[in-house]
């Protein structure tokens, strides 16, 4: 039975909680670009960590949030696939949240707003268009929780690599001018 149709009260509460978590607190329920909207939860986490934690705690906090999101993705994927009746549900956006969070974990230079802007835009371009084969192969051939997550992590790796190249060639695009 499709769990969307299950009318039991405990099941409704469970579904409500899982939808809230899996959709990044509703961002992934957007009718337009749910993955991009969902990735904004990663941006918000990144910005809050940088603004409110001391430098020494920022990287470990980013890693901790990233790991928690990856665990939630892997635990909730079977439920999400059944609930939305889809192999890779568009409203289930924990993979996009984790993907964005990997960018500032891998790239640790530059001004916050520039890192957020470049990281977000590059990650979404690589994730949406699957420009480089490994991400495309993972997306097409690997199923389940790891398939949903890994193509986003590969896209984040590409985004961080491009940011390193930008930082080496035109550092002022990411860092402040001195």
N, C-alpha and C positions, 0 to 999 in steps of 0.2 A: 504494500500500500504506500502511495506517495505520502511522505510525512507532511506535505503542505495541507493535505486533506484530513489529517488526523485531528480530531476535535477534542481529544482529552486535554484537560487543563494542564497537567504536568508537561505534556508534549508541547503544548502551545508556548509555555514559559521557556522550555528548553530551546525551541525553535527561535523564539524572540531573542534570547541571549546569544545563540549561535549566529543568527543573522546580524546582530549588532557587532559581534566580534569579527565575523568573516567579511563584513562589508566595511570594515574600518569605521565603525560607529556611524554607519549610514552613508558615508561618502561614496561607496561603491554602488549605491542604489540610484545614483544619478542617471537620468535617462540619456544624458550625453557624456560620452567618454568616461565610463565608470572606472576604468583602470587608472586613467590619469587623475581623476578626482580622488580615488583611493590612495594613490601614491602620495597625495598631499598629507596624509596622516604620518608618513615617514618624514616628510619635510618638517611638519610641526614638531615631531619628536626630536629631530636633529636640532632645530632652532632652540627649542626649550632647553635641551641638554647643554648646548653651547652658552646660552645666555645665563643659565642659573647654576651651573656646576663649575667648580674650579678646574683649571686646565688639566690637572693630573687625573681628574675623574671623568673627563669627557669621553675619551676613547673607550675605557671600560664600560661606561654607561651605554654608549652606542652599541657596543658588542652585546651587552646584556639584553637590550631591547631587541636587537636583531635576532638573537638566539630565541628569545621568547616568541617573536613573531613567526619564526621558522617552525618552532614546535607547534604553535597554534595552527599554522598552515597544515602541517602534516597530520595533526590529530583531527582537524575539522574537515579535511578534504573529502573523505568518504561520505560524511553527512551532507556536505555542500553538493556533491555530485548527485546524491539521491534527492535532496530537497529541490534543487533547480533542474533536475533531470537533464544534466549536461556533463560531458567529460571535463570541460574547463569552463565553469560558470563565470560569465562576465562580471557578475555582481560580487563574486568571492575574490577579494582584492588583496589578501594578505601577501601574496607573491609580489605584487607591486610595491607594497609597503616595505617588505624585506629587500627587494631589489634596490629601491632608492636608498635605504639605510646602508647598504653595502658600499655605495659610492663614497660617503664621507668617512667610512671606516678605512677604505683603501687610499683615499686622497686626503691628506691632512694639511694642506697648505692653502694660503689665500684668505681673503676677507670672506666672512660668513655669507653675506648676501650674494657675492659673486660665485662662491662654491655652490650655494643652493640653486641659483639660477642656472649655471652651466651644468651642474650635476643633474638637476631635474630634467632640463630640456634634452641633454644628451642621452640620459637613461631612457626617457620616453621614446625618443627617436629609435634607438637601438631595440627597445622592447616591442614597439608597435610594428616596425618594418622588418625586423629579423634580418638585417642587412648582411650579416656574416654567417656562413653556414653552420657552425656548431649550435648556435641558438635556434636556428631554423630546424635542424635535425632533431634537437631535443624536443622542440615544440610539436613536431609532426610524429615522432616515433616513440617518445617516452611518455607513458601514461601514469596516472595516479598522482599522489602528492608530490613526489620528487620531480616528475615531468612538469607539473604546473609551476613548481618553484625554480628549478634549475635554469630554464631558459631566461628567467628574469635575472638570476644571479650572473649568468654569462653576459647578459646585456649590461648589467651594472659594471662588470669588469671591463667591458669595452669602453663604457663612458668614463671610468676612472683613467684608463689608458690614454684616451684622447685628452683628458684634462691634464695629465702629466705632460703630454706633447705640447699642449697650449702653454703650460707653465714654463717649459723649457724654451719655446720659441718666442712667445709674447707674454712674458710674466705679468705685465700690468693688467692683462685681461682677467687675471685671478687674484693678484696681490695688489696692495696699495702702492701708489707711486711714492718713492722716497727721494 
